[in-house]
């Protein structure tokens, strides 16, 4: 689904309750009260819409990219929090029972405890939920535990929020708007149930097993999975998948890894995993035959769909070589004759992944391979330092390469600096592809 369609759909979803409230034609209240109600209606609609920005729905992420969807999820959640925080403080009407003649609650607020306590609970939980998301990396909590708490907390916020507007809301007392809130809540919970229950049940019919685990470089391993079902999983070179090895299909012990194999190479799927933490610390100890599950593919870091690009430039940092290796392998396997260049940065020579294969691609496919080491050994004759503006200008500064497709994968700081340098060289933003999952 194109981004041009997704954005209007989101706006319609978020503004629908506000529009239905406006169409009720109730007598107006003070402007501050109307702003308070509007902020609350939009905040709750945004919270319910967040359930569809989970990064697990390929129909949503295929065009925009998983990282863009997740970034939108973060920013919109904070926007919803801001609206929810100011919502109760904008009211100016007295919190007293309205006169008998005021059947539309024009002159007073509904302060009954039955309607207030769900709103207070949702208000407090939403702040805690956003704070927990922002501090996830610093908290030291395992991702699996954080994900479970985040999902449960989101359901509670949504449920309490809808209960609050149905009991205390002036506009949500309207039967039509009330049914809309129930429908949105039902769809939101259904989206979460799909991710946690339905999707695993579907994956249960498509198990994988570990075919091999081999050392790819220092503290880096190549994990090859083979399917135990008929058919194959379709994916594009450069995409990633969520990998669950050695746990049940419903387990939250899964991590995202880029696919390094070429789609045209066969049914097996290969991942390059670096020892960093949690599961990756012991990846080298995984035994062949271990049951595994794959959820995906995801991502838009691929050369497919860019047939008009006259050449392809790949810029990798560390284990970021994985998706770019997939692209190089696919270019070679499919006989894509376009010129290609790879700038591959590492700290030490021992960290270079698939060095012999990259040399083979340089010899057979004509790929220009440039290794860059920040801590080179004695006698190293290749490039040194970082992949910086000077190095990029040396290899891509000419006008002939300005229209190439540039695909980047590596640490966030590297991505930022490389993107800035490429734009300074005149490369259009539309020709630069990258995925990043660390923002704060």
LINQUI-V553056 format. One record per residue. N is the residue number from 1. RES is the residue in one small letter. PSI is psi as a letter, one per 40 degrees, with the letter a starting at -180 (none if undefined). OMEGA is omega in whole degrees, 0 to 359 (NA if undefined). Layout:
n & res & psi & omega
N & RES & PSI & OMEGA
N & RES & PSI & OMEGA
This chain:
n & res & psi & omega
1 & x & h & 184
2 & x & i & 178
3 & x & d & 180
4 & x & d & 177
5 & x & d & 184
6 & x & d & 182
7 & x & d & 176
8 & x & d & 178
9 & x & d & 179
10 & x & d & 181
11 & x & d & 178
12 & x & d & 181
13 & x & d & 184
14 & x & d & 185
15 & x & e & 182
16 & x & d & 179
17 & x & d & 179
18 & x & d & 180
19 & x & d & 180
20 & x & d & 177
21 & x & d & 181
22 & x & d & 183
23 & x & e & 181
24 & x & d & 176
25 & x & f & 179
26 & x & i & 178
27 & x & h & 183
28 & x & i & 174
29 & x & a & 175
30 & x & i & 184
31 & x & d & 181
32 & x & d & 178
33 & x & d & 180
34 & x & d & 177
35 & x & d & 179
36 & x & d & 179
37 & x & d & 179
38 & x & d & 179
39 & x & d & 180
40 & x & d & 180
41 & x & d & 181
42 & x & d & 180
43 & x & d & 181
44 & x & d & 178
45 & x & d & 178
46 & x & d & 179
47 & x & d & 180
48 & x & d & 178
49 & x & d & 180
50 & x & d & 181
51 & x & e & 179
52 & x & e & 178
53 & x & f & 184
54 & x & e & 181
55 & x & e & 180
56 & x & e & 181
57 & x & h & 186
58 & x & d & 177
59 & x & d & 179
60 & x & d & 187
61 & x & e & 187
62 & x & d & 183
63 & x & d & 186
64 & x & d & 185
65 & x & h & 183
66 & x & d & 182
67 & x & d & 179
68 & x & d & 179
69 & x & d & 180
70 & x & d & 176
71 & x & d & 176
72 & x & d & 177
73 & x & d & 180
74 & x & d & 186
75 & x & d & 181
76 & x & d & 176
77 & x & d & 178
78 & x & d & 175
79 & x & d & 177
80 & x & d & 178
81 & x & d & 180
82 & x & d & 179
83 & x & d & 180
84 & x & d & 181
85 & x & d & 183
86 & x & d & 185
87 & x & d & 184
88 & x & d & 185
89 & x & e & 180
90 & x & e & 183
91 & x & i & 178
92 & x & e & 179
93 & x & i & 182
94 & x & i & 177
95 & x & g & 179
96 & x & i & 177
97 & x & h & 180
98 & x & i & 176
99 & x & i & 181
100 & x & d & 183
101 & x & e & 184
102 & x & g & 183
103 & x & e & 181
104 & x & e & 179
105 & x & f & 182
106 & x & d & 189
107 & x & e & 183
108 & x & i & 181
109 & x & i & 176
110 & x & h & 184
111 & x & e & 181
112 & x & h & 185
113 & x & d & 181
114 & x & d & 178
115 & x & d & 184
116 & x & d & 188
117 & x & d & 176
118 & x & d & 178
119 & x & d & 178
120 & x & d & 180
121 & x & d & 179
122 & x & d & 181
123 & x & d & 180
124 & x & d & 181
125 & x & d & 180
126 & x & d & 177
127 & x & d & 178
128 & x & d & 181
129 & x & d & 179
130 & x & d & 178
131 & x & d & 179
132 & x & d & 179
133 & x & d & 181
134 & x & d & 184
135 & x & e & 185
136 & x & d & 183
137 & x & d & 182
138 & x & d & 184
139 & x & d & 182
140 & x & e & 180
141 & x & i & 176
142 & x & i & 183
143 & x & d & 183
144 & x & d & 179
145 & x & d & 180
146 & x & d & 182
147 & x & d & 179
148 & x & d & 180
149 & x & d & 181
150 & x & d & 180
151 & x & d & 179
152 & x & d & 179
153 & x & d & 180
154 & x & d & 179
155 & x & d & 179
156 & x & d & 179
157 & x & d & 181
158 & x & d & 181
159 & x & d & 179
160 & x & d & 180
161 & x & d & 179
162 & x & d & 178
163 & x & d & 180
164 & x & d & 183
165 & x & d & 180
166 & x & d & 182
167 & x & d & 188
168 & x & e & 186
169 & x & h & 178
170 & x & d & 182
171 & x & d & 182
172 & x & e & 173
173 & x & e & 176
174 & x & h & 184
175 & x & d & 182
176 & x & d & 179
177 & x & d & 177
178 & x & d & 178
179 & x & d & 177
180 & x & d & 179
181 & x & d & 179
182 & x & d & 180
183 & x & d & 180
184 & x & d & 178
185 & x & d & 179
186 & x & d & 179
187 & x & d & 180
188 & x & d & 179
189 & x & d & 178
190 & x & d & 178
191 & x & d & 179
192 & x & d & 178
193 & x & d & 177
194 & x & d & 182
195 & x & d & 187
196 & x & d & 186
197 & x & d & 185
198 & x & d & 181
199 & x & d & 176
200 & x & d & 178
201 & x & d & 176
202 & x & d & 180
203 & x & d & 181
204 & x & d & 178
205 & x & e & 182
206 & x & g & 181
207 & x & i & 175
208 & x & i & 171
209 & x & i & 180
210 & x & h & 177
211 & x & d & 180
212 & x & i & 172
213 & x & h & 184
214 & x & i & 180
215 & x & h & 180
216 & x & d & 180
217 & x & a & 180
218 & x & h & 179
219 & x & f & 181
220 & x & h & 187
221 & x & i & 172
222 & x & h & 180
223 & x & h & 180
224 & x & h & 179
225 & x & i & 177
226 & x & h & 183
227 & x & i & 175
228 & x & f & 180
229 & x & i & 179
230 & x & i & 180
231 & x & a & 182
232 & x & i & 177
233 & x & h & 178
234 & x & h & 176
235 & x & i & 179
236 & x & i & 179
237 & x & h & 179
238 & x & e & 181
239 & x & i & 179
240 & x & i & 179
241 & x & i & 174
242 & x & h & 188
243 & x & h & 179
244 & x & h & 182
245 & x & h & 173
246 & x & e & 179
247 & x & i & 177
248 & x & i & 185
249 & x & d & 180
250 & x & e & 182
251 & x & i & 175
252 & x & e & 179
253 & x & g & 178
254 & x & i & 184
255 & x & i & 179
256 & x & h & 176
257 & x & i & 177
258 & x & i & 177
259 & x & h & 182
260 & x & e & 179
261 & x & i & 177
262 & x & h & 181
263 & x & d & 183
264 & x & e & 185
265 & x & e & 181
266 & x & a & 186
267 & x & d & 180
268 & x & i & 179
269 & x & h & 186
270 & x & i & 178
271 & x & i & 173
272 & x & h & 188
273 & x & h & 177
274 & x & i & 180
275 & x & h & 180
276 & x & d & 182
277 & x & i & 181
278 & x & b & 183
279 & x & d & 188
280 & x & d & 180
281 & x & d & 185
282 & x & e & 183
283 & x & d & 180
284 & x & e & 181
285 & x & e & 179
286 & x & h & 183
287 & x & i & 173
288 & x & i & 183
289 & x & e & 179
290 & x & h & 179
291 & x & i & 181
292 & x & i & 179
293 & x & i & 181
294 & x & h & 175
295 & x & h & 183
296 & x & a & 9
297 & x & i & 178
298 & x & i & 172
299 & x & i & 180
300 & x & e & 182
301 & x & g & 186
302 & x & i & 179
303 & x & e & 180
304 & x & h & 185
305 & x & e & 180
306 & x & f & 183
307 & x & d & 181
308 & x & e & 180
309 & x & h & 183
310 & x & e & 180
311 & x & i & 183
312 & x & h & 177
313 & x & h & 181
314 & x & h & 183
315 & x & h & 187
316 & x & i & 173
317 & x & h & 178
318 & x & b & 182
319 & x & e & 173
320 & x & e & 177
321 & x & d & 188
322 & x & d & 181
323 & x & d & 180
324 & x & d & 174
325 & x & d & 176
326 & x & d & 180
327 & x & d & 179
328 & x & d & 179
329 & x & d & 180
330 & x & d & 177
331 & x & d & 180
332 & x & d & 184
333 & x & d & 183
334 & x & e & 178
335 & x & f & 178
336 & x & h & 187
337 & x & e & 180
338 & x & i & 177
339 & x & i & 181
340 & x & i & 178
341 & x & h & 179
342 & x & h & 169
343 & x & h & 190
344 & x & h & 183
345 & x & h & 175
346 & x & i & 176
347 & x & d & 182
348 & x & i & 180
349 & x & d & 182
350 & x & e & 182
351 & x & e & 181
352 & x & h & 180
353 & x & h & 174
354 & x & f & 184
355 & x & d & 181
356 & x & d & 179
357 & x & d & 177
358 & x & d & 177
359 & x & d & 178
360 & x & d & 177
361 & x & d & 177
362 & x & d & 182
363 & x & d & 187
364 & x & d & 183
365 & x & e & 181
366 & x & e & 179
367 & x & h & 175
368 & x & h & 184
369 & x & h & 180
370 & x & h & 176
371 & x & h & 181
372 & x & h & 181
373 & x & h & 177
374 & x & d & 175
375 & x & g & 185
376 & x & i & 176
377 & x & i & 177
378 & x & h & 179
379 & x & e & 179
380 & x & h & 183
381 & x & e & 181
382 & x & a & 180
383 & x & i & 181
384 & x & i & 180
385 & x & a & 182
386 & x & i & 173
387 & x & g & 187
388 & x & a & 183
389 & x & d & 181
390 & x & d & 180
391 & x & d & 179
392 & x & d & 178
393 & x & d & 180
394 & x & d & 184
395 & x & d & 185
396 & x & e & 185
397 & x & e & 182
398 & x & i & 180
399 & x & d & 182
400 & x & d & 183
401 & x & e & 182
402 & x & d & 181
403 & x & e & 178
404 & x & i & 171
405 & x & h & 182
406 & x & h & 182
407 & x & h & 187
408 & x & i & 173
409 & x & h & 181
410 & x & a & 180
411 & x & i & 183
412 & x & d & 181
413 & x & d & 178
414 & x & d & 180
415 & x & d & 181
416 & x & d & 183
417 & x & d & 180
418 & x & d & 179
419 & x & d & 179
420 & x & d & 180
421 & x & d & 180
422 & x & d & 178
423 & x & d & 178
424 & x & d & 177
425 & x & e & 178
426 & x & e & 179
427 & x & h & 180
428 & x & i & 179
429 & x & d & 181
430 & x & e & 180
431 & x & e & 182
432 & x & h & 178
433 & x & h & 176
434 & x & i & 175
435 & x & h & 179
436 & x & i & 184
437 & x & e & 175
438 & x & h & 187
439 & x & d & 189
440 & x & none & NA
